[in-house]
Amino acid sequence: MKVGVVGLGYVGLPLAIAFAEAGDEVVALDVDPLKVSAVDAGDSYIEDIPSARLRAVLLRIRATYRYADLAKADAVLICVPTPLSENREPDLGPLEAAGKALAQVLQPGQLIVLESTTYPGTTRERLLPLLESSGLRVGADINLAFSPERVDPGRTDYTLRNTPKVVGGITAACLDRADDLYSRICDHVVRVSTPEAAELTKLLENIFRSVNIALVNEMALLAERMGIDIWEVVDAAATKPYGFMRFEPGPGMGGHCLPVDPFYLTWQARKFHMSTEFIELAGKINQNMPHHCAERVEQALNEVAKPVKGSRILILGASYKGGVADTRESPALRIIEILRGRGGIVSYHDSYVPSLASFGLESVPLDDAVTEADVVVLVTAHPDVDHAAVAARSALFVDLRGVTRGVKSDSLIRL
């Protein structure tokens, strides 16, 4: 089989490699020439994909920026970004560009699958007409389906192979084709009745997390005012063997999904004259957490008679989660921005993120930075840092992740 992959980011590149490992010929397309060159050279830029794994199947992968190279593919997977606009509305520009370009080279018998996260109705209402502008008809000449990506960067226990793959097709034949395709690289394919059901499945998964994170964050704000240790409460509640799922408070949400995906549904809901207040409230709470965390830092400095202005503030962790280098929507960036805006002299340490170009900052050596800092703020807990040891050496340590539970120190403050 010959498989095309459009978009070689954190979703597309692993898919391309997985199909190549299954013995398929892969056409890997991206509009970014740097990504095409990197794949050609066997150099992975996705941290979950070692370069050695890419090089092992390089003979079966052809990297390109030409859509014409997809003309002979049996199936084409679209894995382009679906960001939000400045007004926090869906930006389907990359998807529409891919659909229009693909329509120029589309051939009878091809299967097209959209993997990009989006609102229910996108596959049928937006992508299908673009593909049919080729003169080919979905269901008669070509097949079309939606299968949401389920990638959790940095995770090794659940991978593309053993994470169930949800698939919904425009027609029964489309669904069968997509099922057969993904069965080559996934142990379990979950069939749903329509693309809309598959699209909403992805949004429900991420909104579930967003709402529960917002709930525990709000509980953390209340617990702080009550003088109750929220981490002790979460630990105790998590001992219940039923009816409770553990979520932990933190400085806010980051990454490619949680801060973005819920707004796709809230935007679509307005078309149906409905306000998704619960979902929007969760987004509001989570977006406000970096501000609250900056205030916690300010309070901590005030308690030792120091203002934020002129204080040396060391941020531990700039990526959005531990063990990865991804800084997209990272709450650390917003916290840095707020503290700098209040006059703080902010530096950061993150062995996964060597520089933050937007701030003109580079990661500083940990030991010296801790010694010089008036306050150390743990935003992202990376596995290569002994945070308890850092807290013991710090003049003041603000733990926004709760990793120092059990450590007692007058200079230690938790969220």
C-alpha positions as CSV (number, residue, x, y, z in Angstrom):
1,M,0.0,0.0,0.0
2,K,1.1,3.6,-0.7
3,V,0.1,6.1,2.1
4,G,0.3,9.9,1.9
5,V,0.6,12.0,5.0
6,V,0.0,15.8,4.7
7,G,1.5,17.7,7.6
8,L,4.7,16.4,9.3
9,G,4.2,17.7,12.8
10,Y,3.7,15.8,16.1
11,V,0.8,13.8,14.5
12,G,1.9,13.4,10.9
13,L,5.5,12.3,11.3
14,P,4.7,9.4,13.8
15,L,2.0,8.2,11.4
16,A,4.3,8.3,8.4
17,I,6.9,6.2,10.3
18,A,4.2,3.8,11.6
19,F,3.0,3.0,8.1
20,A,6.6,2.7,6.9
21,E,7.3,0.2,9.7
22,A,4.2,-1.7,8.6
23,G,5.9,-2.1,5.2
24,D,4.0,0.5,3.3
25,E,5.5,3.1,0.9
26,V,4.9,6.6,2.4
27,V,4.8,10.0,0.8
28,A,5.4,12.5,3.5
29,L,4.3,16.1,2.6
30,D,4.8,19.4,4.3
31,V,4.8,23.0,3.1
32,D,7.8,23.7,5.4
33,P,11.0,23.0,3.4
34,L,13.0,22.6,6.7
35,K,10.8,19.7,7.8
36,V,11.1,18.1,4.3
37,S,14.8,18.4,4.4
38,A,15.0,17.0,8.0
39,V,13.0,14.0,7.1
40,D,15.1,13.4,3.9
41,A,18.2,13.5,6.1
42,G,16.7,11.2,8.7
43,D,16.7,13.8,11.4
44,S,13.7,13.7,13.6
45,Y,12.5,17.0,15.1
46,I,9.7,15.3,17.1
47,E,11.0,14.3,20.5
48,D,8.9,11.2,20.7
49,I,10.5,9.9,17.5
50,P,14.2,9.1,17.8
51,S,16.2,9.8,14.6
52,A,17.3,6.2,14.6
53,R,13.7,5.1,14.2
54,L,13.2,7.4,11.3
55,R,16.4,6.3,9.6
56,A,15.5,2.6,10.0
57,V,12.5,3.1,7.6
58,L,13.9,6.0,5.5
59,L,14.0,3.9,2.3
60,R,10.2,3.6,2.4
61,I,9.5,7.3,3.1
62,R,9.6,10.0,0.4
63,A,9.5,13.5,1.8
64,T,8.1,16.2,-0.5
65,Y,6.4,19.5,-0.7
66,R,4.6,18.7,-4.0
67,Y,1.0,17.6,-3.8
68,A,1.4,15.9,-7.2
69,D,3.4,13.2,-5.5
70,L,0.2,12.1,-3.7
71,A,-1.6,11.2,-7.0
72,K,-0.7,7.5,-6.7
73,A,-1.3,7.1,-3.0
74,D,-4.0,4.6,-2.0
75,A,-4.8,6.7,1.1
76,V,-4.0,10.3,2.2
77,L,-4.1,11.4,5.8
78,I,-4.5,15.1,6.5
79,C,-2.7,16.2,9.7
80,V,-2.4,20.0,9.4
81,P,-2.7,22.5,12.3
82,T,-6.2,23.8,13.2
83,P,-5.3,26.8,15.5
84,L,-7.5,29.5,16.8
85,S,-7.7,33.0,15.3
86,E,-6.9,36.1,17.4
87,N,-10.6,36.2,18.2
88,R,-10.4,32.6,19.5
89,E,-12.4,31.3,16.5
90,P,-11.5,28.2,14.4
91,D,-8.8,28.9,11.8
92,L,-9.3,26.4,9.1
93,G,-6.9,28.1,6.7
94,P,-4.3,25.3,6.7
95,L,-7.0,22.6,6.3
96,E,-8.7,24.4,3.4
97,A,-5.4,25.0,1.7
98,A,-4.6,21.3,2.0
99,G,-8.1,20.3,0.7
100,K,-7.8,22.6,-2.3
101,A,-4.3,21.4,-3.2
102,L,-5.3,17.8,-2.8
103,A,-8.3,18.2,-5.1
104,Q,-6.0,19.1,-7.9
105,V,-4.3,15.7,-7.8
106,L,-7.1,13.5,-6.5
107,Q,-7.6,10.1,-8.2
108,P,-10.6,7.7,-8.2
109,G,-10.4,5.0,-5.5
110,Q,-8.4,7.1,-3.0
111,L,-9.2,7.3,0.7
112,I,-8.9,10.6,2.4
113,V,-8.8,10.8,6.2
114,L,-8.8,14.0,8.3
115,E,-6.9,13.7,11.6
116,S,-6.8,17.4,12.6
117,T,-8.9,18.3,15.6
118,T,-11.9,20.4,14.6
119,Y,-15.6,21.0,15.3
120,P,-18.4,18.6,14.3
121,G,-19.3,19.0,10.7
122,T,-15.9,20.0,9.3
123,T,-15.2,16.8,7.4
124,R,-18.7,16.8,5.7
125,E,-19.3,20.5,5.3
126,R,-15.9,21.9,4.7
127,L,-13.5,19.2,3.4
128,L,-16.0,17.2,1.3
129,P,-16.9,20.1,-1.0
130,L,-13.3,20.9,-1.5
131,L,-12.5,17.4,-2.6
132,E,-15.6,17.1,-4.8
133,S,-14.5,20.3,-6.7
134,S,-12.2,17.8,-8.4
135,G,-15.3,16.3,-10.1
136,L,-15.0,13.1,-8.1
137,R,-17.8,12.2,-5.7
138,V,-17.3,11.0,-2.1
139,G,-18.9,7.6,-1.7
140,A,-18.9,6.8,-5.4
141,D,-15.4,7.7,-6.7
142,I,-13.4,8.4,-3.5
143,N,-13.8,7.7,0.3
144,L,-13.7,10.2,3.1
145,A,-13.4,9.7,6.9
146,F,-12.4,11.4,10.1
147,S,-10.1,9.9,12.7
148,P,-9.0,12.1,15.6
149,E,-5.4,12.0,16.7
150,R,-4.8,10.8,20.2
151,V,-1.2,11.8,20.8
152,D,0.1,12.6,24.3
153,P,3.6,13.9,23.9
154,G,6.2,12.3,26.1
155,R,4.1,9.3,27.0
156,T,5.5,5.9,26.4
157,D,2.8,3.6,28.0
158,Y,0.2,4.5,25.4
159,T,1.4,4.8,21.8
160,L,-0.2,4.9,18.4
161,R,-0.2,1.1,18.3
162,N,-2.0,0.4,21.6
163,T,-4.3,3.5,21.8
164,P,-7.7,2.7,20.4
165,K,-8.3,4.6,17.1
166,V,-11.7,6.2,16.6
167,V,-13.0,6.3,13.0
168,G,-16.1,7.7,11.4
169,G,-16.8,7.6,7.6
170,I,-19.1,9.5,5.3
171,T,-20.5,6.2,4.1
172,A,-20.3,2.6,5.3
173,A,-17.8,1.9,2.6
174,C,-15.7,4.9,3.7
175,L,-15.7,3.5,7.2
176,D,-14.6,0.1,6.1
177,R,-11.7,1.5,4.1
178,A,-10.5,3.6,7.0
179,D,-10.9,0.7,9.4
180,D,-8.7,-1.5,7.1
181,L,-6.1,1.3,6.8
182,Y,-5.7,1.9,10.6
183,S,-5.8,-1.8,11.4
184,R,-2.3,-1.9,9.8
185,I,-0.8,0.2,12.6
186,C,-3.4,0.1,15.5
187,D,-4.4,-2.8,17.6
188,H,-8.0,-1.6,18.1
189,V,-10.1,0.5,15.8
190,V,-13.3,2.0,17.3
191,R,-16.0,2.5,14.6
192,V,-18.6,5.2,15.1
193,S,-21.5,6.0,12.9
194,T,-20.5,9.3,11.3
195,P,-17.5,11.7,11.0
196,E,-19.5,14.1,13.3
197,A,-19.5,11.5,16.1
198,A,-15.8,11.0,15.7
199,E,-15.1,14.8,15.7
200,L,-17.2,15.3,18.8
201,T,-15.5,12.4,20.5
202,K,-12.2,14.1,20.3
203,L,-13.6,17.4,21.7
204,L,-15.4,15.5,24.6
205,E,-12.1,13.9,25.6
206,N,-10.3,17.2,25.9
207,I,-13.2,19.2,27.3
208,F,-13.6,16.5,30.0
209,R,-10.0,17.2,31.0
210,S,-10.4,21.0,30.7
211,V,-13.5,21.1,32.9
212,N,-12.0,18.8,35.6
213,I,-8.7,20.8,35.7
214,A,-10.7,24.0,36.1
215,L,-12.7,22.4,38.9
216,V,-9.6,21.4,40.9
217,N,-8.0,24.8,40.2
218,E,-11.0,26.6,41.6
219,M,-10.9,24.3,44.6
220,A,-7.3,25.2,45.0
221,L,-8.2,28.9,45.1
222,L,-10.8,28.3,47.7
223,A,-8.6,26.0,49.8
224,E,-5.9,28.6,49.9
225,R,-8.4,31.1,51.4
226,M,-9.6,28.5,53.9
227,G,-6.0,27.6,54.9
228,I,-6.4,24.0,53.7
229,D,-3.7,22.1,51.8
230,I,-5.4,21.3,48.5
231,W,-2.8,18.6,47.8
232,E,-3.7,16.8,51.0
233,V,-7.4,16.9,49.9
234,V,-6.7,15.6,46.4
235,D,-4.5,12.8,47.9
236,A,-7.3,11.8,50.3
237,A,-10.1,12.0,47.7
238,A,-8.1,9.9,45.3
239,T,-8.2,7.0,47.8
240,K,-11.9,6.5,46.9
241,P,-12.0,3.4,44.6
242,Y,-15.1,4.6,42.7
243,G,-16.8,7.8,41.5
244,F,-13.6,10.0,41.6
245,M,-10.9,10.6,39.1
246,R,-7.7,12.3,40.2
247,F,-6.9,15.7,38.6
248,E,-4.4,18.1,40.1
249,P,-4.3,21.9,40.3
250,G,-1.6,23.8,38.5
251,P,-0.6,27.0,36.8
252,G,-2.9,26.5,33.8
253,M,-3.2,24.4,30.7
254,G,-0.8,24.3,27.8
255,G,0.0,22.2,24.7
256,H,-1.6,21.6,21.4
257,C,-5.1,20.5,22.5
258,L,-6.5,21.6,25.9
259,P,-6.2,25.4,25.6
260,V,-7.6,25.3,22.0
261,D,-10.0,22.4,21.3
262,P,-12.9,23.4,23.6
263,F,-13.3,26.7,21.8
264,Y,-14.0,24.8,18.5
265,L,-17.1,23.4,20.2
266,T,-18.2,26.6,21.8
267,W,-17.9,28.4,18.5
268,Q,-20.0,25.7,16.7
269,A,-22.6,25.6,19.5
270,R,-23.5,29.2,18.7
271,K,-24.7,28.1,15.3
272,F,-27.3,26.1,17.1
273,H,-28.3,29.0,19.3
274,M,-26.7,27.5,22.4
275,S,-24.2,29.0,24.9
276,T,-21.9,26.3,26.3
277,E,-21.5,28.2,29.6
278,F,-20.0,25.3,31.5
279,I,-17.2,24.8,28.9
280,E,-16.5,28.5,28.6
281,L,-16.3,28.9,32.4
282,A,-13.7,26.2,32.6
283,G,-11.7,27.9,29.9
284,K,-12.0,31.2,31.8
285,I,-10.8,29.7,35.1
286,N,-7.8,27.9,33.5
287,Q,-6.8,31.0,31.5
288,N,-6.7,33.0,34.7
289,M,-4.5,30.6,36.6
290,P,-1.2,32.2,35.4
291,H,-2.4,35.5,36.8
292,H,-3.2,33.8,40.2
293,C,0.2,32.1,40.2
294,A,2.0,35.4,39.5
295,E,0.1,36.9,42.5
296,R,1.2,34.0,44.6
297,V,4.8,34.8,43.7
298,E,4.2,38.5,44.6
299,Q,2.6,37.5,47.9
300,A,5.6,35.2,48.7
301,L,8.0,38.1,48.1
302,N,5.9,40.5,50.1
303,E,6.1,38.1,53.1
304,V,9.9,38.6,53.1
305,A,9.6,42.4,52.6
306,K,10.6,42.3,48.9
307,P,8.6,43.8,45.9
308,V,8.4,42.0,42.6
309,K,10.1,45.0,41.0
310,G,13.8,44.4,41.1
311,S,13.6,40.9,42.5
312,R,15.5,38.1,40.8
313,I,12.9,35.5,39.9
314,L,13.9,32.1,38.5
315,I,11.3,30.1,36.6
316,L,11.8,26.3,36.7
317,G,10.3,24.8,33.5
318,A,9.2,26.6,30.4
319,S,7.5,23.8,28.5
320,Y,3.8,23.1,29.1
321,K,4.4,19.7,30.7
322,G,7.2,17.7,32.3
323,G,9.6,15.7,30.1
324,V,8.8,17.5,26.8
325,A,10.1,20.6,25.0
326,D,6.8,21.8,23.7
327,T,6.1,25.4,24.8
328,R,2.8,25.9,22.9
329,E,0.3,27.7,25.1
330,S,2.6,27.0,28.1
331,P,1.4,28.8,31.3
332,A,5.1,29.5,32.0
333,L,5.3,32.0,29.2
334,R,2.3,34.0,30.5
335,I,3.7,33.9,34.1
336,I,7.1,35.2,32.8
337,E,5.3,38.0,30.8
338,I,3.2,39.0,33.9
339,L,6.2,39.1,36.3
340,R,8.4,41.0,33.9
341,G,5.6,43.4,33.4
342,R,5.6,44.1,37.1
343,G,9.3,44.8,37.1
344,G,10.7,41.4,38.0
345,I,14.2,40.3,36.8
346,V,13.1,37.0,35.3
347,S,15.3,34.1,34.2
348,Y,14.5,30.5,33.6
349,H,16.0,27.0,33.6
350,D,14.7,24.2,31.4
351,S,17.0,21.6,29.9
352,Y,14.4,20.8,27.3
353,V,14.0,24.4,26.1
354,P,17.4,26.0,25.5
355,S,15.9,29.4,24.6
356,L,12.8,31.6,24.5
357,A,13.3,33.8,21.6
358,S,10.2,35.9,22.2
359,F,11.6,37.0,25.5
360,G,15.2,37.2,24.5
361,L,16.0,34.6,27.2
362,E,18.2,31.5,27.3
363,S,18.1,28.7,29.9
364,V,20.5,29.5,32.7
365,P,22.6,26.9,34.7
366,L,20.5,25.7,37.6
367,D,22.9,25.8,40.5
368,D,24.1,29.4,40.1
369,A,20.7,30.6,39.2
370,V,19.2,29.1,42.4
371,T,21.9,30.7,44.5
372,E,21.3,34.1,43.0
373,A,17.5,34.1,42.9
374,D,15.3,35.9,45.4
375,V,12.5,33.4,44.6
376,V,12.5,30.1,42.6
377,V,9.1,29.3,41.0
378,L,8.4,25.8,39.9
379,V,6.1,26.0,36.9
380,T,6.8,22.7,35.1
381,A,8.3,19.7,36.8
382,H,10.9,18.0,34.6
383,P,12.2,14.6,35.6
384,D,15.8,15.6,35.5
385,V,15.5,18.1,38.4
386,D,15.6,17.2,42.1
387,H,13.0,19.8,43.1
388,A,13.1,18.9,46.8
389,A,16.9,19.6,46.8
390,V,16.4,22.9,44.9
391,A,13.7,23.9,47.4
392,A,16.0,23.3,50.3
393,R,18.7,25.5,48.7
394,S,16.3,28.3,47.7
395,A,15.9,31.5,49.6
396,L,12.2,31.3,48.7
397,F,10.5,28.5,46.7
398,V,7.0,28.6,45.2
399,D,5.7,25.2,44.1
400,L,2.9,25.5,41.6
401,R,2.9,21.7,40.8
402,G,2.8,20.2,44.3
403,V,5.9,18.0,43.8
404,T,7.3,19.1,47.2
405,R,4.4,17.5,49.1
406,G,5.8,16.2,52.4
407,V,8.7,18.7,52.4
408,K,8.5,21.1,55.4
409,S,10.3,24.4,55.1
410,D,9.5,28.0,56.1
411,S,10.7,29.2,52.7
412,L,8.4,26.8,50.8
413,I,5.0,28.0,49.5
414,R,2.6,25.8,47.4
415,L,-0.2,26.7,45.1
